[in-house]
Amino acid sequence: MDAATPVAQCARLMDDRDIGALGVMQEGQLVGVLTDRDIVIRAVARDRDLAEIAAGELATPEVVAVPPD
């Protein structure tokens, strides 16, 4: 998902695909992960408008990937 995508749109995609996290991209680079928890704690609990917040604002930065082995 692009970092500029509204969080409301991200939440709908998560619901449609029954997933709890999305990679957040900016200029072709992974810049964070947006989770359902990020949305609840950083937006819903603070009465923020999900249509006005970009995914990049709420995403957890510094993604660490671990290989399966």
Number of C-alpha atoms within 10 A of each C-alpha: 18 19 22 14 18 19 24 17 15 24 21 11 16 16 12 9 9 9 12 14 17 19 19 25 18 13 8 8 10 16 19 22 22 25 20 16 12 17 22 13 12 15 17 13 9 10 10 13 12 17 12 11 17 18 30 23 17 20 23 16 14 10 13 7 6 6 4 4 3
